[in-house]
Amino acid sequence: MIKFLKSLYNKENNEELYVFNVTHTICIIGMLLICPIVGFFFDDPRATYLSFGICVMFFLTMAEANRTHNIKRCIIIMSVVFNFIYMPEIFYMFGHNISVIPIYFLFGVTYSVIMLDSRTAIVLGSLEAVYYSVILFTADRFGLTHLSYPGVTDIRRPYIAAIVAVVVVGICAGASIRFRFSFYQKAQAEAEKLKAEAMDAYIAKDMFLINMSHEIRTPMNAIVGTVDLLLDQDVSEHVSESVYNILNSCNALLSITDELMDLSRSENGEVELFVSTYDLSDLLMEVINMMTVRLTESNLDFFVEINRSIPRFLYGDSSKMRQLFVNILNNAAKFTHTGRIIMRVDYRLIDNDSIELIVDIEDTGIGIRKEDIPTLFTRTEYETGDDDTNIDGSGMGLSICSQIINEMHGEISVKSEYQTGSVFTFKVPQRFTSMDTVTGIPDPRSFRILVFEKNEEYTRHVMKILASFGIEADIAQNSQDIERLMNINRYTHVFISNERYEECERVLNSRLVQETIVAFLDIDDNVQISKASNVLTRPIHALNIAALLRNETNSYVREVSRKGGFECPHANILVVDDNYTNLNVAEAILSKYKANVLTALSGKDCLRILKDNDIDMVFLDYMMPEMNGIDTLENIRKLPGSRYASMPVIALTANVISGAREMFLEAGFDDFMAKPVSIDKMEKTLRKYLRRELVVPISDVSKEGML
């Protein structure tokens, strides 16, 4: 019995059960007080027996609720017994006296309201009110009600009974309400404590992610910066190709790191968008680059089809868009062992400044069972399947994709045939900020291209891209075709598969006049074509072909020998970083442009140098001891002199967590440069923020030196 009583008030019980037990205990105590009161005021012992019976009913319903955990049923039973049986019986038993009935009626209604949910309490309370009204109205109509007790001549006794009833009901109802209030107050305090702990944990996780990003990107900055500088040296083509492979692999690793950071931040189930203008062509290049490196060791063909008319500059969350591409492509790669993966990027015009970006990712993988498709985008944790033919294990990434797309007011779907393959499609609305397209070519009719690829499927793919541009192109099947076609037509470019160069080397050596030879090769291949002036890395798509024809270079389109661009010999540039290696890398990259470079290891050193020198631009690291980048920037802007207010200050940081760019721009930085710093990033920043008179083309610099 003692063990049972202790179990009733165990705070580890179900919350609803604990409240029920305590409230019922208060009711039992109240009924035990009513028993002697009824015995004192009324001579008939039946009133005492009836009151004690109700007390027992309270105890039995409490025991039943603890046994079955059907609390609501027990409350309703007890409320009906008390309000519809006990109180009317007392009323009729004692001459229909109504002096204290309303008071005890309030006790019954309070019990119902406190214990039941609002809807049930309203229904039951209304029924009780109607029932009591009918009883009282009927009794009054037939003249049955009076304020005196049978056989009682003391007029004070009814009033004493009413006072006692008020006291008893007040104590019981007050105790119940007070308990409820204190319980919820305590629960609220506990919830606030848990919320604070969760917020602390969330902040700690955010700081961990920022620090982890910084720790990974700091050494990567040295690797990528040094590799980028090495590509500018006079090295053999074999070394150059190996260095390019290192650079591509580093970029892929950084992209994967960024996605892991975003994935970790999405675990709380909330998606926050950070919108800004971004370059869709750059984003697609990054995604393709990462995917190509991942597929290097596989037997899969990777095809990319991009509508050349898609607006280039979009307004949205580029980080989340990148995550959508990467998650779905990784899912396709994971479950596709042979065949191909095709990424198609298209669009539909919504209105004058908005499009619906439409992306299909098709694979020839194991496919998805029909019964698994409905839960594909709703999984909240990783699962492990019994065999490698199941979709288990991919759910978390796809679930996050679904959350992101819902937040963007888009949609995602999948079509799949088991053991055949799948097509994932997502559509998201994006605003565009200019009429520029991802593959703008000035005059497509000025080009004519000869294609000599390694297999028919690749050849058809390249010809389809060229046809979409309106570029005239021919296909060569063998060296005889090349010789015949080059005798008949004049070509601007000859696209040759790296693997087939030996077949046509003699013809090319004898027939080349002014054609540009472009080598098609896989990312891990070395250039075999001695006369190639450009390299196009597979997968071939509209972006890298357009970049080639515009004479641009990037990780997919590069010249076999890199050429210079511009110099800024009169620019004074300050680089602030607490890491010596990062300073050396930045200084070496800037030295390529003949800039006058000053370095500082802290915010204090930065301020001192700015006071003593005429600085044109500052690259300022964020994570530094004593004074971080934002604090240093605030102090720079406070320095006396108008030039400090307008001086370009670029945030140089390894923090690339979603929202970092917005944070730095709001803090007053002119721009944001994520580590690792590459020559391309530096060149774009220098061109954008240095005063025009400081940026001098190399040819002009040579003339200046001669004078």
C-alpha positions in Angstrom: 0.0 0.0 0.0 2.8 2.4 0.9 4.6 1.5 -2.3 1.4 2.3 -4.3 0.9 5.6 -2.5 4.5 6.6 -3.3 4.1 5.7 -6.9 1.1 8.1 -7.1 3.2 11.2 -6.4 6.4 10.2 -8.3 7.4 13.2 -10.4 8.9 10.9 -13.0 5.3 9.8 -13.9 3.5 11.0 -16.9 2.9 14.7 -16.4 -0.9 14.4 -16.9 -1.1 11.4 -14.5 0.9 13.3 -11.8 -1.4 16.3 -11.9 -4.5 14.0 -11.8 -3.2 12.1 -8.7 -2.5 15.3 -6.8 -5.8 17.0 -7.7 -7.8 13.8 -6.8 -6.0 13.7 -3.5 -7.1 17.2 -2.8 -10.7 16.2 -3.7 -10.5 13.2 -1.4 -9.4 15.4 1.5 -12.2 17.8 0.7 -14.8 15.0 0.8 -13.4 13.7 4.1 -14.0 17.2 5.6 -17.5 17.2 4.2 -18.4 13.9 5.9 -18.4 15.2 9.5 -19.9 18.5 8.4 -22.9 16.7 6.9 -23.1 14.6 10.0 -23.1 17.7 12.2 -25.8 19.6 10.3 -28.1 16.7 9.5 -29.4 13.9 11.8 -29.9 11.4 9.0 -26.7 9.3 8.8 -27.4 8.5 5.1 -25.9 11.9 4.2 -22.6 10.9 5.9 -22.6 7.5 4.2 -23.3 9.0 0.8 -20.5 11.6 1.2 -18.0 8.9 2.3 -19.1 6.7 -0.6 -18.1 9.6 -3.0 -14.8 9.9 -1.2 -14.2 6.2 -1.9 -15.2 6.7 -5.5 -12.6 9.4 -5.8 -10.0 7.0 -4.5 -11.1 4.1 -6.8 -11.1 6.2 -9.9 -7.6 7.4 -9.1 -6.5 3.8 -8.7 -8.1 2.9 -12.0 -6.5 5.8 -13.8 -3.1 4.7 -12.6 -3.7 1.1 -13.7 -5.1 1.8 -17.1 -3.7 5.4 -17.8 -7.2 6.2 -19.2 -7.4 9.4 -17.2 -10.1 11.2 -19.1 -12.6 8.4 -18.7 -12.1 8.3 -15.0 -12.5 12.1 -14.7 -15.8 12.0 -16.6 -17.1 9.1 -14.5 -16.3 11.0 -11.3 -17.7 14.3 -12.5 -21.0 12.6 -13.5 -21.3 10.7 -10.2 -20.6 13.9 -8.1 -22.6 16.4 -10.1 -25.5 14.3 -11.5 -26.0 11.8 -8.6 -24.5 13.0 -5.3 -25.5 16.7 -5.3 -29.1 16.1 -6.5 -29.5 13.3 -3.9 -28.4 15.6 -1.1 -30.7 18.3 -2.5 -33.8 16.0 -2.4 -32.8 14.2 0.8 -33.0 17.4 2.8 -36.2 18.9 1.8 -35.0 20.6 -1.4 -33.0 23.1 0.6 -30.9 25.2 -1.8 -28.8 27.4 0.6 -25.5 25.5 0.1 -26.2 23.6 -3.1 -24.8 26.3 -5.5 -21.6 26.4 -3.5 -21.0 22.7 -3.7 -22.1 22.9 -7.4 -19.2 25.2 -7.9 -16.9 22.6 -6.4 -18.1 20.1 -8.9 -17.8 22.4 -11.9 -14.3 23.5 -10.7 -13.3 19.8 -10.7 -14.5 19.4 -14.3 -12.8 22.5 -15.5 -9.4 21.9 -13.9 -9.2 18.2 -14.8 -10.6 18.0 -18.4 -9.4 19.5 -21.6 -11.2 22.8 -22.6 -13.6 21.3 -25.1 -14.8 18.4 -22.9 -15.0 20.8 -19.8 -17.2 23.2 -21.7 -19.6 20.4 -22.8 -19.8 18.7 -19.4 -19.9 22.0 -17.5 -22.8 23.2 -19.7 -24.7 20.0 -19.1 -24.2 20.3 -15.4 -25.4 23.9 -15.4 -28.6 23.0 -17.4 -29.2 20.0 -15.1 -29.0 22.1 -11.9 -31.1 24.9 -13.4 -33.9 22.4 -14.2 -33.8 20.9 -10.7 -33.9 24.3 -9.0 -36.5 25.7 -11.4 -38.8 22.7 -10.9 -38.4 22.7 -7.1 -39.1 26.5 -6.9 -42.2 26.1 -9.2 -43.8 23.6 -6.9 -42.9 25.5 -3.8 -40.6 22.8 -2.5 -37.5 25.0 -1.7 -36.9 26.7 1.6 -33.9 27.9 3.5 -34.4 26.1 6.7 -33.4 22.6 7.6 -36.0 20.0 8.6 -36.5 20.1 12.3 -34.1 23.0 12.8 -35.3 26.1 14.6 -32.0 27.9 14.9 -32.0 30.4 12.0 -28.2 30.8 12.2 -27.6 27.2 11.3 -28.3 27.6 7.5 -25.9 30.6 7.4 -23.3 28.7 9.3 -23.7 25.8 6.8 -23.2 28.2 3.9 -20.1 29.7 5.5 -18.6 26.3 6.1 -19.4 25.3 2.6 -17.7 28.3 1.2 -14.6 27.6 3.4 -14.4 23.9 2.4 -15.0 24.5 -1.3 -12.6 27.5 -1.3 -9.8 25.5 0.3 -10.2 22.6 -2.1 -10.7 24.7 -5.2 -7.9 27.1 -4.2 -5.5 24.3 -3.4 -6.2 22.6 -6.8 -5.8 25.9 -8.7 -2.7 26.8 -6.7 -1.2 23.4 -7.4 -2.0 23.7 -11.1 -0.5 27.2 -11.3 2.7 26.2 -9.4 3.1 23.0 -11.5 2.9 24.9 -14.8 5.1 27.7 -13.3 7.7 25.0 -12.5 7.2 23.4 -15.9 7.6 26.7 -17.6 10.8 27.4 -15.6 12.1 24.0 -16.6 11.2 24.7 -20.3 13.0 28.0 -20.1 16.1 26.3 -18.6 16.0 23.7 -21.4 15.6 26.4 -24.0 18.6 28.3 -22.6 20.6 25.1 -22.6 19.5 24.3 -26.1 20.4 27.8 -27.2 23.8 27.5 -25.5 24.3 24.2 -27.3 23.2 25.7 -30.6 25.6 28.7 -30.2 28.4 26.3 -29.1 27.7 24.2 -32.3 27.8 27.3 -34.4 31.1 28.4 -32.9 32.5 24.9 -33.4 31.5 25.0 -37.1 33.0 28.4 -37.5 36.3 27.3 -35.8 36.3 24.0 -37.7 35.8 25.8 -41.0 38.7 28.2 -40.0 41.0 25.3 -39.0 40.4 23.4 -42.3 40.6 26.5 -44.5 43.7 27.9 -43.0 46.1 25.1 -44.2 44.0 24.8 -47.4 44.7 28.5 -48.1 48.4 27.8 -48.1 48.0 24.8 -50.4 45.7 26.4 -52.9 47.6 29.7 -52.9 50.9 27.9 -53.4 49.5 25.7 -56.1 48.0 28.7 -57.9 51.4 30.4 -57.8 53.1 27.3 -59.1 50.9 27.3 -62.1 52.4 30.7 -63.0 55.9 29.3 -63.0 57.7 27.9 -66.0 57.0 24.2 -65.4 56.6 21.3 -67.8 53.1 20.4 -69.0 53.2 17.2 -67.1 53.8 19.1 -63.8 51.2 21.7 -64.8 48.6 19.0 -65.3 49.4 17.4 -62.0 49.2 20.7 -60.2 45.8 21.4 -61.9 44.6 18.0 -60.5 45.7 19.1 -57.0 43.9 22.4 -57.4 40.7 20.7 -58.6 40.8 18.2 -55.8 41.3 21.0 -53.2 38.4 22.9 -54.6 36.2 19.8 -54.4 37.3 19.1 -50.8 36.4 22.7 -49.9 33.0 22.3 -51.5 32.4 19.1 -49.6 33.5 20.8 -46.4 31.0 23.6 -47.0 28.2 21.1 -47.6 29.0 19.2 -44.4 28.8 22.5 -42.5 25.4 23.3 -44.0 24.2 19.8 -43.3 25.2 20.1 -39.6 23.5 23.4 -39.3 20.3 22.0 -40.8 19.9 19.3 -38.1 17.7 21.5 -36.0 15.0 21.1 -38.7 14.9 24.9 -39.5 16.1 26.4 -42.8 17.1 30.0 -42.9 17.7 31.6 -46.3 20.3 34.3 -46.9 19.5 35.8 -50.2 21.8 37.9 -52.4 22.8 38.2 -56.0 24.9 35.3 -57.2 26.4 34.1 -60.5 24.6 30.9 -61.6 27.4 30.0 -64.0 30.0 30.1 -61.2 27.8 28.0 -59.0 27.2 25.4 -61.6 31.0 25.3 -62.4 31.7 24.6 -58.7 29.1 21.8 -58.5 30.3 20.2 -61.7 33.9 20.4 -60.6 33.1 18.7 -57.3 31.1 16.0 -58.9 33.7 15.3 -61.6 36.4 14.8 -59.0 34.2 12.5 -57.0 33.5 10.4 -60.1 37.2 10.2 -61.1 37.6 6.6 -59.9 34.2 5.4 -61.1 33.1 3.9 -64.4 30.3 6.5 -64.8 29.8 9.0 -67.6 28.7 12.4 -66.4 26.8 14.6 -68.8 25.7 18.2 -68.2 23.0 19.9 -70.3 22.4 23.6 -69.6 20.0 25.8 -71.4 22.2 28.6 -72.7 19.5 31.2 -72.3 19.1 30.9 -68.5 19.7 34.3 -66.8 23.2 34.4 -65.3 22.8 36.6 -62.3 20.0 35.4 -59.9 18.8 36.6 -56.6 18.5 33.9 -54.0 20.5 31.8 -51.5 23.5 30.5 -53.5 24.7 28.3 -50.6 21.4 26.5 -50.3 21.1 26.2 -54.1 24.6 24.6 -54.2 23.5 22.2 -51.4 20.5 21.1 -53.5 22.7 20.2 -56.4 25.3 18.5 -54.4 23.0 16.4 -52.2 21.0 15.0 -55.1 24.1 14.4 -57.3 25.8 12.7 -54.4 22.7 10.5 -54.0 22.8 9.6 -57.7 26.5 8.8 -57.5 26.0 6.6 -54.4 23.4 4.4 -56.0 24.7 4.3 -59.6 27.5 1.8 -60.3 27.5 1.7 -64.1 26.1 3.8 -66.8 25.7 7.5 -66.6 24.5 10.5 -64.6 22.9 13.4 -66.5 22.3 16.9 -65.0 19.9 19.1 -67.0 19.4 22.7 -66.0 16.5 24.6 -67.6 14.2 27.4 -66.8 10.7 28.8 -67.3 9.9 32.5 -67.3 7.4 33.5 -64.6 7.3 37.2 -65.1 9.5 40.2 -66.1 12.0 39.6 -63.3 11.5 36.0 -62.1 12.1 32.5 -63.5 11.5 29.0 -62.3 14.8 27.2 -62.3 14.2 23.5 -63.3 16.8 20.9 -62.6 16.6 17.2 -63.6 19.2 14.8 -62.3 18.9 11.4 -64.0 20.9 8.3 -63.2 21.0 4.6 -64.4 21.3 3.4 -60.8 19.5 0.8 -58.8 16.2 2.8 -58.7 13.7 3.1 -55.9 11.0 0.7 -54.8 7.5 2.1 -55.1 6.8 1.7 -51.4 9.9 3.7 -50.5 9.0 6.8 -52.6 6.3 8.3 -50.3 8.8 8.6 -47.4 11.9 9.6 -49.4 11.7 13.3 -48.6 10.5 13.1 -45.0 13.2 11.1 -43.3 14.6 12.7 -40.2 17.6 10.4 -39.6 20.0 8.2 -41.4 18.9 4.6 -41.7 20.8 1.5 -42.7 19.3 -1.0 -45.2 19.7 -4.7 -45.3 21.3 -4.7 -48.7 22.8 -2.3 -51.2 19.7 -2.3 -53.4 17.7 -0.2 -51.0 17.5 3.5 -50.8 18.2 3.6 -47.0 21.0 5.8 -46.1 20.1 8.6 -48.5 17.1 10.0 -46.6 18.7 12.7 -44.5 20.2 14.6 -47.5 17.0 14.4 -49.5 14.9 15.4 -46.5 17.0 18.5 -46.1 16.6 19.2 -49.8 12.9 19.0 -49.3 13.0 21.5 -46.4 15.1 23.9 -48.4 12.9 23.7 -51.5 9.7 24.2 -49.4 11.3 27.3 -47.8 12.0 28.6 -51.3 8.4 27.9 -52.3 9.5 25.3 -54.8 8.8 21.6 -55.3 10.7 18.4 -55.6 9.7 15.1 -57.1 11.1 11.8 -58.3 10.3 9.3 -61.0 11.9 5.9 -60.6 11.8 2.3 -61.9 13.4 -0.2 -59.6 16.7 -1.7 -61.0 16.6 0.8 -63.9 17.2 4.3 -62.6 15.7 7.5 -61.2 15.1 11.1 -62.2 15.0 13.7 -59.4 13.4 17.0 -60.4 13.4 20.2 -58.4 11.9 23.5 -59.3 12.6 26.8 -57.4 11.5 30.3 -58.2 14.5 32.8 -58.5 14.6 36.4 -59.4 17.1 37.6 -62.0 18.9 40.9 -61.8 20.1 41.4 -65.4 19.4 40.1 -69.0 22.9 38.5 -69.2 22.7 34.7 -69.9 25.0 32.0 -68.6 26.5 31.4 -72.0 26.6 34.7 -73.9 28.7 34.5 -77.0 29.1 37.8 -79.0 28.9 36.4 -82.6 28.2 32.6 -82.9 28.3 32.8 -86.7 32.0 33.8 -86.6 32.9 30.3 -85.4 33.2 27.0 -87.2 34.3 23.9 -85.3 35.6 20.5 -86.2 34.9 17.7 -83.6 36.9 14.5 -83.3 35.7 12.9 -80.1 36.4 9.5 -78.6 32.9 8.0 -78.8 29.6 8.6 -80.6 27.6 9.5 -77.4 30.1 12.3 -76.5 30.2 13.5 -80.1 26.4 13.8 -80.2 26.4 15.6 -76.9 29.0 18.2 -78.1 27.2 18.7 -81.4 23.9 19.3 -79.6 25.6 22.0 -77.5 27.1 23.7 -80.5 23.8 23.5 -82.4 22.1 25.3 -79.5 24.5 28.2 -79.9 23.9 28.3 -83.7 27.5 27.4 -84.4 28.3 25.5 -87.5 30.2 22.3 -86.8 31.4 19.1 -88.5 32.2 15.6 -87.2 35.3 13.7 -88.1 35.2 9.9 -87.7 38.9 9.3 -88.5 42.1 11.0 -89.7 41.0 10.8 -93.3 37.8 12.8 -92.4 39.9 15.4 -90.7 42.2 15.8 -93.7 39.3 16.0 -96.1 37.3 18.4 -94.1 40.2 20.7 -93.4 40.9 20.8 -97.1 37.3 21.9 -97.8 36.5 24.2 -94.8 38.3 26.8 -92.7 37.8 26.2 -89.0 38.3 28.5 -86.0 38.6 25.6 -83.5 39.4 21.9 -83.7 38.1 19.9 -80.8 40.1 16.7 -80.4 39.8 13.9 -77.8 43.0 13.5 -75.9 42.8 9.7 -76.5 42.6 10.0 -80.3 45.4 12.5 -80.9 47.9 9.9 -82.2 45.4 9.0 -85.0 45.5 12.6 -86.4 48.9 13.9 -85.3 50.4 13.7 -88.8 47.4 15.4 -90.4 47.4 18.2 -87.9 51.1 18.9 -88.2 50.7 19.3 -92.0 47.3 21.0 -92.3 47.1 23.5 -89.4 47.1 27.1 -90.4 45.3 29.3 -87.9 42.9 26.8 -86.2 42.9 26.7 -82.4 43.4 23.2 -81.2 41.3 22.4 -78.1 42.1 19.1 -76.2 39.2 17.2 -74.6 40.4 15.2 -71.6 39.3 13.8 -68.3 40.2 15.6 -65.1 43.0 13.2 -64.2 44.5 13.0 -67.7 47.7 14.8 -68.9 47.6 16.7 -72.2 49.0 14.5 -75.0 48.4 17.0 -77.8 51.5 19.0 -78.3 49.8 21.6 -80.5 46.9 22.2 -78.2 46.6 25.8 -77.0 43.6 25.2 -74.8 42.3 22.4 -72.6 38.6 21.6 -72.1 38.0 19.2 -69.2 35.1 16.8 -69.2 32.2 16.9 -68.7 31.7 19.1 -71.8 28.8 21.5 -71.4 27.5 24.9 -72.6 29.3 26.8 -69.9 32.9 25.7 -70.6 32.4 25.8 -74.4 31.0 29.4 -74.1 33.9 30.4 -71.8 36.4 29.0 -74.3 34.9 30.9 -77.2 34.9 34.1 -75.0 38.6 33.5 -74.3 38.0 33.1 -70.6 39.9 30.7 -68.3 38.7 28.7 -65.3 39.1 25.3 -63.8 37.5 23.7 -66.9 38.8 26.0 -69.6 42.5 26.8 -69.4 45.3 27.8 -71.7 48.2 25.3 -71.8 50.5 28.2 -71.0 48.9 30.8 -68.7 49.2 34.4 -69.7 49.3 37.5 -67.6 46.5 40.1 -67.2 47.4 43.4 -65.5 49.6 44.9 -62.8 49.2 47.5 -60.1 52.7 48.7 -59.4 51.6 51.9 -57.7 49.0 50.3 -55.4 49.8 50.0 -51.6 47.9 47.0 -50.2 47.8 46.0 -46.6 47.2 42.3 -45.6 46.2 41.6 -42.0 46.4 38.0 -40.7 47.7 36.4 -37.6 49.1 33.5 -39.6 52.5 33.9 -41.1 51.8 31.3 -43.9 48.7 33.1 -45.0 50.6 36.4 -45.1 53.3 34.8 -47.2 50.8 33.3 -49.6 48.8 36.6 -50.0 52.0 38.6 -50.4 53.2 36.2 -53.1 49.9 36.4 -55.0 49.9 40.2 -54.8 53.5 40.3 -55.9 52.4 38.8 -59.2 50.7 42.1 -59.9 53.7 44.1 -58.7 51.7 45.6 -55.9 53.5 47.2 -52.9 52.4 44.8 -50.1 52.5 45.6 -46.4 51.6 43.0 -43.8 50.3 43.1 -40.2 49.9 40.3 -37.7 47.1 41.9 -35.6 44.5 44.6 -35.5 46.8 47.0 -33.5 49.6 46.6 -36.1 47.0 47.3 -38.8 45.9 50.6 -37.3 49.5 51.6 -36.7 50.5 50.9 -40.4 47.4 52.8 -41.7 48.4 55.9 -39.7 51.9 55.8 -41.1 51.3 54.9 -44.7 49.0 55.8 -47.6 47.1 52.5 -48.1 44.8 51.9 -51.1 43.2 48.6 -50.0 43.1 46.4 -46.9 42.6 42.6 -46.8 41.5 42.0 -43.2 41.3 38.6 -41.5 38.4 38.1 -39.2 39.5 35.6 -36.5 42.5 37.3 -34.7 43.3 37.4 -31.0 42.7 40.6 -29.0 40.9 42.5 -31.7 39.0 40.6 -34.4 38.3 41.8 -37.9 35.0 43.6 -37.2 36.5 45.4 -34.2 39.5 46.4 -36.3 37.2 47.7 -39.1 35.3 49.8 -36.6 38.5 51.4 -35.5 39.7 51.9 -39.1 36.5 53.9 -39.9 37.0 56.0 -36.8 40.5 57.1 -37.8 40.7 60.9 -38.7 40.6 61.6 -42.4 38.1 61.1 -45.1 40.1 58.4 -47.0 39.6 55.9 -44.1 35.8 56.1 -44.5 35.9 55.1 -48.2 39.0 52.8 -48.2 38.1 49.4 -49.6 38.4 46.8 -46.8 37.9 43.2 -47.8 37.0 40.5 -45.2 39.6 37.8 -45.5 38.2 34.8 -43.6 37.8 31.0 -43.4 34.3 31.4 -42.0 32.0 30.4 -44.9 29.0 29.3 -42.9 25.7 30.4 -44.4 25.1 34.0 -43.6 28.7 34.9 -43.1 28.8 37.1 -46.2 25.8 39.0 -45.0 27.3 39.4 -41.5 30.5 41.0 -42.9 28.7 43.3 -45.3 26.4 44.5 -42.5 29.5 45.1 -40.4 30.8 47.5 -43.0 33.2 45.5 -45.1 33.2 46.3 -48.8 33.3 42.6 -49.8 34.0 39.1 -48.5 36.8 36.8 -49.7 36.7 33.2 -48.5 39.9 31.3 -47.9 41.7 29.7 -49.6 42.7 32.8 -51.6 43.4 32.0 -55.3 44.8 34.1 -58.0 41.4 34.3 -59.8 39.7 35.6 -56.6 42.4 38.1 -56.0 42.4 39.3 -59.6 38.6 39.9 -59.6 38.8 41.8 -56.2 41.7 44.0 -57.4 39.9 44.8 -60.6 36.7 45.6 -58.8 38.0 47.7 -55.8 41.3 49.3 -56.8 41.1 52.8 -58.3 41.2 52.7 -62.1 44.4 54.7 -62.3 46.2 52.0 -60.2 45.2 49.1 -62.6 47.5 49.1 -65.6 47.5 46.5 -68.5 50.8 44.7 -68.7 51.5 46.1 -72.2 51.2 49.6 -70.8 53.5 48.7 -67.9 56.1 47.6 -70.4 55.9 50.8 -72.3 56.1 52.8 -69.1 59.3 50.9 -68.2 60.8 51.6 -71.6 60.2 55.3 -71.2 
